[in-house]
């Protein structure tokens, strides 16, 4: 069975998570510089079967798009043009970074380790993907 991949796209860094082949468990894959995301995905898709990509949709508390929404929308447009046959879902990514940081604390990571913003992005992508699996997949 193909995997589902999740992207927490940011101005500087992009966190990426992926499911196992049975689409049951989400795991952090990596964090990459955002300007390399399309190249990374081309290589990943060439080596792995991916059924669908989930991209976070940043919203404010009132449901309106956040300040970073414009940057992410540009990425989504580029993604669709580069991978027109790939299924794409957008999901609300509110609180994923805060949840990721809290996960790091709960996991016992030291303060220095929690300052790794790349790890926060990767964990945020994982949380987003696991939430998607719980909401939309029959497991």
N, CA, C and O of each residue as an XYZ file, in Angstrom:
556
protein
N       0.858     -1.176      0.000
C       0.000      0.000      0.000
C       0.905      1.240      0.000
O       1.913      1.267      0.705
N       0.558      2.244     -0.769
C       1.377      3.469     -0.783
C       1.261      4.255      0.518
O       0.319      4.079      1.291
N       2.217      5.103      0.732
C       2.279      5.928      1.941
C       1.487      7.226      1.750
O       1.107      7.585      0.635
N       1.252      7.912      2.859
C       0.734      9.278      2.851
C       1.847     10.138      3.439
O       2.452      9.775      4.448
N       2.113     11.262      2.816
C       3.188     12.157      3.243
C       2.583     13.475      3.702
O       1.622     13.966      3.109
N       3.143     14.039      4.747
C       2.664     15.290      5.319
C       3.755     16.351      5.238
O       4.929     16.072      5.481
N       3.351     17.566      4.895
C       4.299     18.669      4.759
C       3.870     19.836      5.651
O       2.765     20.363      5.525
N       4.765     20.220      6.547
C       4.577     21.428      7.360
C       5.507     22.475      6.750
O       6.650     22.636      7.179
N       4.994     23.183      5.741
C       5.811     24.112      4.962
C       5.968     25.428      5.714
O       4.998     25.991      6.222
N       7.195     25.902      5.774
C       7.466     27.161      6.439
C       8.340     28.054      5.590
O       8.833     27.631      4.545
N       8.536     29.269      6.021
C       9.333     30.233      5.278
C      10.773     29.744      5.117
O      11.341     29.827      4.028
N      11.360     29.237      6.198
C      12.753     28.784      6.163
C      12.892     27.271      6.089
O      13.702     26.749      5.323
N      12.096     26.572      6.890
C      12.220     25.125      7.009
C      10.885     24.444      6.712
O       9.812     25.027      6.871
N      10.992     23.198      6.278
C       9.802     22.392      6.019
C       9.957     21.047      6.718
O      10.914     20.312      6.479
N       9.011     20.746      7.573
C       8.989     19.451      8.247
C       8.207     18.459      7.405
O       7.167     18.791      6.835
N       8.720     17.240      7.334
C       8.070     16.205      6.529
C       7.892     14.961      7.373
O       8.803     14.533      8.081
N       6.700     14.388      7.286
C       6.387     13.134      7.969
C       5.742     12.196      6.960
O       5.241     12.632      5.924
N       5.759     10.919      7.270
C       5.235      9.922      6.348
C       4.617      8.781      7.140
O       5.012      8.514      8.275
N       3.645      8.114      6.534
C       3.062      6.949      7.184
C       3.892      5.712      6.866
O       4.742      5.715      5.976
N       3.618      4.665      7.617
C       4.157      3.358      7.258
C       3.390      2.872      6.022
O       2.458      3.536      5.570
N       3.778      1.731      5.485
C       3.152      1.234      4.260
C       1.688      0.843      4.456
O       0.947      0.735      3.479
N       1.263      0.630      5.692
C      -0.129      0.277      5.960
C      -0.983      1.496      6.327
O      -2.172      1.368      6.617
N      -0.366      2.661      6.311
C      -1.044      3.935      6.613
C      -1.690      3.926      7.998
O      -2.820      4.380      8.179
N      -0.945      3.399      8.967
C      -1.446      3.331     10.335
C      -0.711      4.315     11.238
O      -1.331      4.989     12.060
N       0.604      4.397     11.087
C       1.432      5.197     11.986
C       2.154      6.292     11.208
O       2.719      6.041     10.143
N       2.130      7.499     11.745
C       2.879      8.617     11.165
C       4.214      8.734     11.892
O       4.284      8.644     13.117
N       5.270      8.937     11.106
C       6.607      9.114     11.678
C       7.282     10.298     11.021
O       7.113     10.545      9.827
N       8.054     11.032     11.819
C       8.831     12.126     11.260
C       9.848     11.578     10.272
O      10.497     10.567     10.540
N       9.987     12.237      9.138
C      10.950     11.810      8.130
C      12.191     12.693      8.168
O      13.312     12.201      8.294
N      11.979     14.017      8.055
C      13.113     14.933      8.018
C      12.618     16.373      8.087
O      11.419     16.645      8.015
N      13.556     17.266      8.225
C      13.306     18.695      8.063
C      14.314     19.175      7.037
O      15.500     18.855      7.121
N      13.835     19.948      6.063
C      14.694     20.418      4.976
C      14.527     21.920      4.798
O      13.525     22.482      5.240
N      15.490     22.582      4.158
C      15.283     23.984      3.810
C      14.095     24.088      2.843
O      13.998     23.301      1.901
N      13.214     25.027      3.063
C      11.999     25.135      2.264
C      12.256     25.290      0.771
O      11.472     24.810     -0.048
N      13.355     25.960      0.414
C      13.623     26.157     -1.012
C      14.060     24.874     -1.718
O      14.238     24.877     -2.936
N      14.235     23.784     -0.980
C      14.609     22.502     -1.587
C      13.458     21.495     -1.573
O      13.648     20.335     -1.939
N      12.285     21.922     -1.160
C      11.175     20.991     -0.959
C      10.762     20.266     -2.239
O      10.597     19.046     -2.221
N      10.595     20.978     -3.333
C      10.162     20.335     -4.579
C      11.205     19.316     -5.044
O      10.847     18.209     -5.444
N      12.473     19.671     -4.996
C      13.538     18.740     -5.399
C      13.538     17.504     -4.491
O      13.681     16.379     -4.970
N      13.377     17.714     -3.186
C      13.313     16.601     -2.250
C      12.152     15.673     -2.596
O      12.310     14.453     -2.618
N      10.979     16.261     -2.868
C       9.794     15.457     -3.168
C       9.958     14.675     -4.473
O       9.524     13.527     -4.561
N      10.569     15.274     -5.468
C      10.806     14.559     -6.734
C      11.615     13.300     -6.482
O      11.289     12.229     -6.995
N      12.662     13.430     -5.694
C      13.507     12.277     -5.391
C      12.747     11.260     -4.538
O      12.823     10.056     -4.785
N      12.024     11.742     -3.547
C      11.285     10.836     -2.663
C      10.226     10.066     -3.444
O      10.108      8.850     -3.294
N       9.452     10.769     -4.279
C       8.402     10.118     -5.060
C       8.982      9.113     -6.059
O       8.322      8.133     -6.406
N      10.197      9.349     -6.517
C      10.843      8.413     -7.442
C      11.229      7.104     -6.749
O      11.343      6.061     -7.393
N      11.429      7.173     -5.432
C      11.885      5.996     -4.684
C      10.813      5.333     -3.821
O      10.963      4.176     -3.428
N       9.755      6.041     -3.531
C       8.703      5.525     -2.646
C       7.326      5.728     -3.284
O       7.101      6.705     -3.999
N       6.425      4.810     -3.019
C       5.047      4.960     -3.490
C       4.301      5.831     -2.489
O       4.211      5.504     -1.306
N       3.771      6.938     -2.981
C       3.003      7.865     -2.145
C       1.643      8.054     -2.786
O       1.537      8.414     -3.959
N       0.608      7.807     -2.007
C      -0.769      7.909     -2.493
C      -1.298      9.333     -2.426
O      -2.051      9.775     -3.294
N      -0.890     10.042     -1.375
C      -1.482     11.346     -1.106
C      -0.515     12.190     -0.298
O       0.306     11.672      0.460
N      -0.626     13.507     -0.473
C       0.172     14.452      0.302
C      -0.781     15.356      1.081
O      -1.786     15.831      0.552
N      -0.445     15.578      2.334
C      -1.191     16.466      3.218
C      -0.332     17.709      3.426
O       0.837     17.605      3.795
N      -0.907     18.872      3.193
C      -0.181     20.127      3.418
C      -0.984     20.965      4.407
O      -2.193     21.147      4.260
N      -0.287     21.466      5.410
C      -0.938     22.278      6.432
C      -1.482     23.579      5.876
O      -0.901     24.200      4.986
N      -2.611     23.965      6.430
C      -3.254     25.222      6.069
C      -3.271     26.100      7.325
O      -4.036     25.847      8.256
N      -2.425     27.129      7.343
C      -2.321     27.954      8.554
C      -3.519     28.891      8.711
O      -3.880     29.634      7.798
N      -4.113     28.831      9.887
C      -5.271     29.685     10.169
C      -5.091     30.369     11.513
O      -4.389     29.881     12.398
N      -5.739     31.500     11.634
C      -5.776     32.202     12.913
C      -6.888     31.596     13.767
O      -7.642     30.740     13.303
N      -6.981     32.037     14.989
C      -7.999     31.517     15.902
C      -9.415     31.706     15.360
O     -10.291     30.879     15.610
N      -9.644     32.802     14.613
C     -10.982     33.080     14.092
C     -11.266     32.347     12.784
O     -12.318     32.550     12.178
N     -10.339     31.495     12.342
C     -10.542     30.718     11.129
C     -10.048     31.386      9.859
O     -10.049     30.774      8.791
N      -9.628     32.632      9.969
C      -9.105     33.346      8.809
C      -7.677     32.881      8.525
O      -6.987     32.417      9.433
N      -7.224     33.001      7.266
C      -5.838     32.612      6.944
C      -4.834     33.424      7.759
O      -5.042     34.610      8.014
N      -3.747     32.773      8.163
C      -2.714     33.464      8.928
C      -1.783     34.225      7.989
O      -1.940     34.187      6.769
N      -0.818     34.912      8.578
C       0.123     35.728      7.806
C       0.949     34.890      6.831
O       1.305     35.369      5.755
N       1.255     33.654      7.194
C       2.083     32.802      6.338
C       1.280     32.097      5.243
O       1.857     31.389      4.419
N      -0.025     32.279      5.223
C      -0.876     31.567      4.265
C      -0.491     31.870      2.820
O      -0.519     30.972      1.979
N      -0.138     33.094      2.520
C       0.207     33.469      1.145
C       1.429     32.693      0.650
O       1.452     32.226     -0.488
N       2.428     32.559      1.497
C       3.646     31.822      1.134
C       3.318     30.346      0.893
O       3.821     29.732     -0.048
N       2.482     29.798      1.741
C       2.126     28.387      1.603
C       1.259     28.167      0.365
O       1.388     27.145     -0.308
N       0.382     29.113      0.064
C      -0.448     28.998     -1.137
C       0.421     28.996     -2.398
O       0.125     28.273     -3.349
N       1.477     29.790     -2.413
C       2.400     29.783     -3.555
C       3.062     28.415     -3.688
O       3.214     27.898     -4.795
N       3.456     27.829     -2.550
C       4.042     26.500     -2.583
C       3.031     25.480     -3.099
O       3.382     24.623     -3.909
N       1.787     25.561     -2.643
C       0.753     24.617     -3.076
C       0.548     24.713     -4.591
O       0.405     23.694     -5.266
N       0.533     25.924     -5.116
C       0.389     26.119     -6.563
C       1.545     25.461     -7.312
O       1.340     24.780     -8.317
N       2.754     25.671     -6.811
C       3.931     25.056     -7.441
C       3.874     23.535     -7.321
O       4.194     22.822     -8.272
N       3.472     23.044     -6.166
C       3.340     21.605     -5.960
C       2.378     21.008     -6.986
O       2.687     19.996     -7.615
N       1.220     21.632     -7.152
C       0.217     21.120     -8.090
C       0.729     21.122     -9.527
O       0.398     20.228    -10.306
N       1.533     22.120     -9.879
C       2.061     22.155    -11.243
C       3.165     21.115    -11.443
O       3.292     20.560    -12.534
N       3.955     20.847    -10.421
C       5.028     19.854    -10.510
C       4.514     18.422    -10.405
O       5.073     17.513    -11.018
N       3.449     18.222     -9.629
C       2.913     16.884     -9.379
C       1.398     16.871     -9.626
O       0.621     16.670     -8.692
N       0.981     17.084    -10.869
C      -0.456     17.240    -11.139
C      -1.293     15.991    -10.834
O      -2.500     16.102    -10.618
N      -0.682     14.824    -10.812
C      -1.441     13.596    -10.577
C      -1.470     13.172     -9.104
O      -2.142     12.204     -8.747
N      -0.749     13.888     -8.265
C      -0.693     13.524     -6.849
C      -1.924     14.080     -6.127
O      -2.257     15.257     -6.264
N      -2.590     13.222     -5.363
C      -3.720     13.671     -4.547
C      -3.183     14.588     -3.451
O      -2.122     14.340     -2.876
N      -3.928     15.639     -3.176
C      -3.503     16.626     -2.193
C      -4.673     16.989     -1.298
O      -5.764     17.294     -1.781
N      -4.446     16.957      0.000
C      -5.434     17.415      0.978
C      -4.803     18.512      1.807
O      -3.610     18.474      2.111
N      -5.611     19.487      2.167
C      -5.167     20.553      3.059
C      -5.816     20.313      4.413
O      -6.988     19.946      4.494
N      -5.047     20.524      5.476
C      -5.567     20.350      6.825
C      -5.179     21.550      7.695
O      -4.137     22.176      7.501
N      -6.028     21.836      8.629
C      -5.793     22.922      9.578
C      -4.565     22.571     10.417
O      -4.502     21.503     11.025
N      -3.599     23.475     10.441
C      -2.383     23.195     11.209
C      -2.265     24.043     12.466
O      -1.184     24.159     13.044
N      -3.375     24.635     12.887
C      -3.340     25.424     14.127
C      -2.862     24.563     15.284
O      -3.279     23.416     15.443
N      -1.998     25.126     16.069
C      -1.491     24.523     17.311
C      -0.495     23.374     17.106
O       0.016     22.847     18.094
N      -0.199     22.966     15.871
C       0.701     21.825     15.709
C       2.102     22.138     16.218
O       2.750     21.268     16.798
N       2.582     23.363     16.013
C       3.916     23.702     16.515
C       3.938     23.733     18.041
O       4.905     23.290     18.660
N       2.877     24.254     18.645
C       2.806     24.264     20.108
C       2.697     22.841     20.650
O       3.313     22.509     21.663
N       1.919     22.011     19.979
C       1.798     20.621     20.391
C       3.134     19.896     20.220
O       3.500     19.056     21.043
N       3.853     20.221     19.158
C       5.161     19.602     18.926
C       6.124     19.972     20.042
O       6.841     19.115     20.560
N       6.141     21.254     20.414
C       7.027     21.701     21.480
C       6.665     21.017     22.800
O       7.548     20.606     23.553
N       5.361     20.898     23.078
C       4.933     20.234     24.305
C       5.314     18.754     24.275
O       5.670     18.181     25.305
N       5.238     18.142     23.105
C       5.653     16.746     22.958
C       7.127     16.588     23.294
O       7.531     15.608     23.919
N       7.929     17.565     22.871
C       9.366     17.522     23.176
C       9.596     17.606     24.687
O      10.443     16.899     25.232
N       8.845     18.466     25.351
C       8.960     18.591     26.808
C       8.531     17.285     27.477
O       9.227     16.762     28.347
N       7.372     16.768     27.054
C       6.842     15.541     27.643
C       7.762     14.348     27.409
O       7.780     13.404     28.200
N       8.525     14.395     26.319
C       9.455     13.303     26.000
C      10.753     13.397     26.782
O      11.601     12.508     26.703
N      10.905     14.485     27.543
C      12.086     14.625     28.375
C      13.298     15.215     27.657
O      14.421     15.113     28.152
N      13.080     15.831     26.495
C      14.210     16.454     25.804
C      14.722     17.642     26.605
O      13.944     18.402     27.180
N      16.001     17.784     26.633
C      16.623     18.897     27.348
C      16.370     20.205     26.606
O      16.045     20.214     25.419
N      16.528     21.315     27.338
C      16.230     22.634     26.787
C      16.988     22.877     25.476
O      16.408     23.396     24.522
N      18.254     22.516     25.417
C      19.066     22.713     24.217
C      18.464     21.939     23.033
O      18.417     22.454     21.915
N      18.011     20.719     23.277
C      17.400     19.918     22.221
C      16.070     20.514     21.768
O      15.723     20.429     20.590
N      15.329     21.112     22.686
C      14.031     21.707     22.346
C      14.185     22.970     21.518
O      13.217     23.426     20.910
N      15.380     23.544     21.480
C      15.622     24.741     20.677
C      15.839     24.416     19.203
O      15.968     25.324     18.383
N      15.882     23.141     18.863
C      16.047     22.698     17.484
C      14.730     22.904     16.738
O      13.840     22.055     16.801
N      14.606     24.027     16.034
C      13.357     24.363     15.349
C      13.029     23.382     14.235
O      11.861     23.167     13.912
N      14.060     22.788     13.650
C      13.833     21.776     12.627
C      13.103     20.571     13.189
O      12.221     20.011     12.538
N      13.470     20.171     14.398
C      12.802     19.050     15.044
C      11.348     19.402     15.350
O      10.464     18.554     15.222
N      11.098     20.643     15.751
C       9.726     21.093     15.996
C       8.906     20.956     14.714
O       7.769     20.488     14.758
N       9.473     21.362     13.569
C       8.752     21.288     12.293
C       8.456     19.841     11.908
O       7.368     19.533     11.420
N       9.417     18.965     12.126
C       9.233     17.548     11.796
C       8.152     16.926     12.681
O       7.308     16.169     12.203
N       8.185     17.249     13.963
C       7.169     16.731     14.881
C       5.802     17.312     14.542
O       4.797     16.605     14.621
N       5.745     18.587     14.167
C       4.478     19.212     13.777
C       3.882     18.502     12.558
O       2.676     18.262     12.515
N       4.708     18.168     11.577
C       4.236     17.433     10.400
C       3.715     16.059     10.811
O       2.731     15.571     10.256
N       4.378     15.440     11.781
C       3.957     14.123     12.257
C       2.612     14.213     12.971
O       1.737     13.374     12.757
N       2.447     15.220     13.810
C       1.179     15.423     14.523
C       0.052     15.673     13.526
O      -1.038     15.115     13.654
N       0.322     16.509     12.541
C      -0.674     16.816     11.514
C      -1.101     15.538     10.780
O      -2.289     15.325     10.536
N      -0.143     14.703     10.437
C      -0.427     13.473      9.713
C      -1.147     12.455     10.587
O      -2.097     11.816     10.135
N      -0.713     12.297     11.823
C      -1.387     11.348     12.714
C      -2.821     11.778     12.967
O      -3.720     10.937     13.007
N      -3.050     13.076     13.138
C      -4.403     13.600     13.315
C      -5.248     13.303     12.073
O      -6.410     12.910     12.184
N      -4.659     13.492     10.895
C      -5.354     13.198      9.646
C      -5.758     11.721      9.602
O      -6.888     11.392      9.241
N      -4.839     10.849      9.968
C      -5.140      9.416      9.960
C      -6.286      9.090     10.915
O      -7.174      8.305     10.582
N      -6.262      9.691     12.091
C      -7.309      9.427     13.074
C      -8.667      9.949     12.623
O      -9.695      9.331     12.902
N      -8.676     11.069     11.937
C      -9.932     11.676     11.508
C     -10.528     11.067     10.249
O     -11.744     10.900     10.150
N      -9.671     10.734      9.286
C     -10.172     10.428      7.942
C      -9.924      9.004      7.469
O     -10.478      8.590      6.450
N      -9.127      8.268      8.169
C      -8.847      6.906      7.732
C      -9.565      5.935      8.649
O      -9.675      6.165      9.853
N     -10.045      4.864      8.079
C     -10.628      3.797      8.887
C      -9.499      2.822      9.152
O      -9.046      2.114      8.253
N      -9.055      2.796     10.392
C      -7.900      1.963     10.747
C      -8.361      0.769     11.535
O      -7.544     -0.061     11.933
